[in-house]
Amino acid sequence: MTELLLEPGRVEKNYWRDLWRYRELFYFLAWRDILVRYKQTVIGVAWAVIKPLLTTVVFTFVFSKLGKFPSPPGVPYFLLVLAANLPWQFFSTAMSESSNSLVSNANLISKIYFPRLIVPAGSVITSFVDFLITVGLMAIMMACFHFLPDWRVFIAPLFVLLAFGAAFGIGLWLCALNVEYRDFRHIVPFLVQFGFFLSPVGYSSARVPIVWQWHGLDIPLRLLYSLNPMVGVIDGFRWALLRGQTDLWWPAILMSCCFVVFLCYSGIWYFRRMERTFADII
């Protein structure tokens, strides 16, 4: 049996070591969230497939049929939207779940010691399980359209990792802020909805001009648009799954990588700064 000593300064000194020591708690919390999410549902994990599928059908009809948005040559518009919807659904769900994770586990946090970073990280892992299920949907749809990927599909996990980092970094900020300011439980759904339309889910980011002329000024609109880290993720994921037939602007990928690193670093810093007060104010 491992002996746990609580003494001044020990938590700060051994925090990252404690993350490994409490790895079983991480597994149990993630597994509990997976079971609770679909508990007493009629169709169970099928909900993870229905949501992106229906969203893709609606967006394909609105943007392709009504909006007359073009699709890259040889790429069905349905697959164009679905390939973007998968990483977006993972990001939005992970960010939303992790932002409310500390408040949802208030009883656990106020009673025992463990590295609180485990809680939002477990929420992101839970959302990743849903993402793996929807990847199966993508494989079935690509087979139905007779559109099989090439070697680029092996690069797709790198963009999934980028989405994971974006959700984790923003989730750390939001869950720490949500403990102190409960207004954020109302702000987060708005951020998700706002980000949905600012991300190239239903359309290709190639429709965003690189430079925008405004009153004689050259505004780097595409560069500003790429400040949204999901722009690089979605473009890269599409490029990897759709045989490189979609637009891939490398400055957007580089900006997404840099911004995700910043989000993770700053999120961990702010979370650790506020962590000592969680049990008192939650």
C-alpha positions in Angstrom: 0.0 0.0 0.0 1.4 3.4 -1.0 1.7 5.9 1.8 0.4 9.4 1.1 2.1 12.3 3.0 0.4 15.7 3.1 2.9 18.3 4.1 3.6 22.0 3.0 5.0 22.2 -0.5 4.6 18.5 -1.3 1.7 19.0 -3.7 3.6 21.5 -5.8 6.8 19.4 -5.8 5.2 16.1 -6.7 2.2 17.2 -8.7 3.2 15.7 -12.0 4.3 12.5 -10.3 0.9 12.3 -8.6 -0.7 12.4 -12.0 0.9 9.1 -12.8 0.2 7.7 -9.3 -3.5 8.5 -9.7 -3.8 7.1 -13.2 -6.3 4.5 -12.1 -8.6 7.2 -10.9 -8.3 8.8 -14.3 -9.4 5.5 -15.9 -12.3 5.1 -13.6 -13.6 8.7 -14.0 -13.4 8.4 -17.8 -15.1 5.0 -17.8 -17.8 6.3 -15.5 -18.5 9.3 -17.8 -18.8 7.0 -20.8 -21.3 4.7 -19.0 -23.4 7.7 -17.6 -23.6 9.4 -21.0 -25.6 6.6 -22.5 -27.3 5.2 -19.4 -31.0 4.5 -19.8 -31.0 5.5 -23.5 -33.0 3.5 -26.0 -30.4 3.4 -28.8 -27.3 4.0 -26.7 -24.1 4.9 -28.5 -26.0 5.3 -31.7 -26.5 8.9 -30.6 -22.9 9.5 -31.3 -23.6 8.7 -34.9 -27.0 10.3 -35.3 -25.9 13.9 -34.4 -23.1 14.3 -37.0 -25.0 12.4 -39.6 -28.1 14.6 -39.4 -26.0 17.8 -39.2 -24.1 16.7 -42.3 -27.3 16.0 -44.2 -28.7 19.5 -43.3 -25.5 21.3 -44.1 -25.1 19.4 -47.4 -28.6 20.5 -48.5 -28.3 24.1 -47.3 -24.8 24.9 -48.7 -24.8 22.6 -51.7 -28.4 22.7 -53.0 -29.6 26.1 -51.7 -26.3 28.0 -51.5 -24.8 26.4 -54.6 -21.4 26.2 -53.0 -19.0 24.2 -55.2 -17.2 21.1 -54.1 -13.7 20.2 -55.2 -13.6 18.1 -58.4 -14.4 14.5 -57.7 -15.3 15.0 -54.0 -19.0 14.5 -53.0 -20.2 17.5 -50.9 -21.6 15.1 -48.3 -18.1 13.7 -47.6 -16.7 17.2 -47.6 -19.0 18.2 -44.8 -18.8 14.9 -42.9 -14.9 15.0 -42.9 -15.1 18.5 -41.2 -18.0 17.6 -38.9 -16.1 14.8 -37.2 -13.3 16.8 -35.7 -15.6 19.7 -34.9 -18.1 17.5 -33.0 -15.2 16.0 -31.0 -13.8 19.5 -30.2 -17.1 21.1 -29.3 -18.2 18.1 -27.1 -14.8 17.8 -25.4 -14.7 21.5 -24.7 -18.2 21.7 -23.4 -17.9 18.6 -21.2 -14.5 19.6 -19.7 -15.7 23.2 -19.0 -18.4 21.7 -16.6 -16.3 18.8 -15.3 -15.1 20.3 -12.1 -18.6 21.6 -11.1 -20.1 18.2 -11.9 -17.6 16.5 -9.6 -17.9 19.0 -6.7 -18.5 16.4 -4.1 -15.3 14.5 -5.1 -13.1 17.5 -5.3 -14.2 18.9 -1.9 -13.5 15.6 0.0 -10.3 14.1 -1.1 -6.9 15.1 -2.6 -5.9 14.2 -6.1 -4.5 16.2 -9.0 -7.6 18.1 -10.3 -6.2 18.1 -13.8 -7.4 14.5 -14.1 -11.0 15.6 -14.2 -11.1 17.8 -17.4 -8.6 15.4 -19.0 -11.0 12.5 -18.4 -13.8 14.5 -20.0 -11.8 15.0 -23.2 -11.0 11.3 -23.3 -14.7 10.5 -23.0 -15.5 12.6 -26.0 -12.6 11.0 -27.9 -14.5 7.6 -27.6 -17.5 9.2 -29.4 -15.1 10.4 -32.1 -13.8 6.9 -32.7 -17.4 5.7 -33.2 -18.0 8.5 -35.8 -14.8 7.5 -37.6 -16.6 4.2 -38.3 -19.5 6.2 -39.8 -17.0 8.1 -42.0 -15.5 4.8 -43.3 -19.0 3.5 -44.2 -19.9 6.6 -46.0 -16.7 6.7 -48.0 -17.3 3.1 -49.0 -20.8 3.9 -50.1 -19.5 6.8 -52.3 -16.7 4.6 -53.6 -14.2 7.2 -52.4 -11.4 5.4 -50.6 -8.5 7.3 -49.0 -4.9 7.1 -49.9 -1.6 7.3 -47.9 -2.6 10.7 -46.5 -5.0 9.0 -44.1 -2.1 8.0 -41.9 -1.4 11.8 -41.3 -5.0 12.3 -40.0 -4.1 11.3 -36.4 -1.8 14.3 -36.2 -4.7 16.7 -36.9 -6.8 14.7 -34.3 -4.1 15.3 -31.8 -4.2 19.0 -32.7 -8.0 19.0 -32.0 -7.3 17.2 -28.8 -4.9 19.9 -27.7 -7.2 22.7 -28.6 -10.1 21.2 -26.7 -7.9 20.4 -23.7 -6.4 23.9 -23.6 -9.6 25.8 -23.9 -11.4 23.3 -21.6 -8.8 24.1 -18.8 -9.5 27.8 -19.1 -13.2 27.4 -19.1 -13.5 24.8 -16.3 -11.3 26.9 -14.0 -13.3 30.0 -14.8 -16.6 28.1 -14.4 -15.7 27.2 -10.8 -15.4 30.9 -9.8 -17.9 32.4 -12.2 -20.9 30.3 -12.9 -21.9 32.6 -15.8 -19.6 30.5 -18.0 -22.1 27.7 -18.1 -24.3 30.0 -20.1 -21.4 31.4 -22.2 -20.0 28.1 -23.3 -23.0 27.0 -25.4 -22.9 30.4 -27.1 -19.1 30.0 -27.8 -19.7 26.6 -29.3 -22.5 27.9 -31.6 -20.5 30.9 -32.6 -17.4 28.9 -33.3 -19.4 26.4 -35.4 -20.2 29.1 -38.0 -16.7 30.5 -37.8 -15.2 27.1 -38.7 -15.3 25.7 -42.2 -17.6 22.8 -41.4 -20.3 23.4 -44.0 -18.1 25.0 -46.6 -14.5 25.0 -47.7 -12.1 27.6 -46.2 -10.9 28.2 -49.8 -13.9 30.5 -50.1 -12.3 32.9 -47.6 -10.1 35.3 -49.5 -6.4 35.5 -48.5 -6.5 39.3 -48.7 -9.6 41.5 -48.3 -9.8 45.0 -49.7 -11.5 47.4 -47.3 -11.4 51.2 -47.9 -8.1 50.8 -49.8 -6.5 48.7 -47.0 -5.3 45.1 -47.6 -6.5 43.1 -44.7 -5.0 39.5 -44.4 -8.5 38.0 -43.9 -7.4 34.4 -44.3 -4.7 34.8 -41.7 -7.1 36.4 -39.2 -9.6 33.6 -40.0 -6.9 31.0 -39.2 -6.6 32.3 -35.6 -9.5 29.9 -35.0 -7.4 26.7 -34.3 -10.1 24.5 -35.7 -9.6 26.0 -39.2 -6.2 24.2 -39.5 -7.6 21.1 -37.9 -10.6 20.8 -40.2 -8.6 21.7 -43.4 -5.9 19.2 -42.5 -8.4 16.4 -41.6 -10.2 16.9 -44.9 -7.0 16.9 -46.8 -5.9 13.7 -45.2 -9.2 11.8 -45.7 -10.1 13.1 -49.1 -6.9 12.2 -50.9 -5.5 15.7 -50.9 -8.2 17.1 -53.2 -9.2 19.8 -50.8 -7.6 23.1 -50.1 -4.7 23.1 -47.6 -3.1 26.4 -46.6 0.0 25.7 -44.7 0.2 29.0 -42.8 -3.2 28.1 -41.3 -1.8 24.8 -40.1 1.3 26.4 -38.6 -0.8 29.1 -36.9 -3.1 26.4 -35.5 -0.2 24.5 -34.1 1.3 27.6 -32.4 -2.0 28.7 -31.0 -2.8 25.2 -29.6 0.6 25.1 -27.9 -0.2 28.5 -26.4 -3.6 27.4 -25.3 -2.3 24.2 -23.6 0.5 26.0 -21.8 -1.6 29.0 -20.7 -4.5 26.7 -19.7 -2.3 24.5 -17.5 -0.7 27.6 -16.0 -4.1 29.2 -15.1 -5.6 25.9 -14.0 -2.7 25.2 -11.6 -2.8 28.8 -10.3 -6.5 28.4 -9.4 -6.5 24.8 -8.3 -5.7 25.4 -4.7 -9.0 27.4 -4.3 -11.3 24.9 -6.1 -12.3 23.0 -2.9 -13.1 26.2 -1.1 -15.3 27.9 -3.6 -16.8 25.1 -5.6 
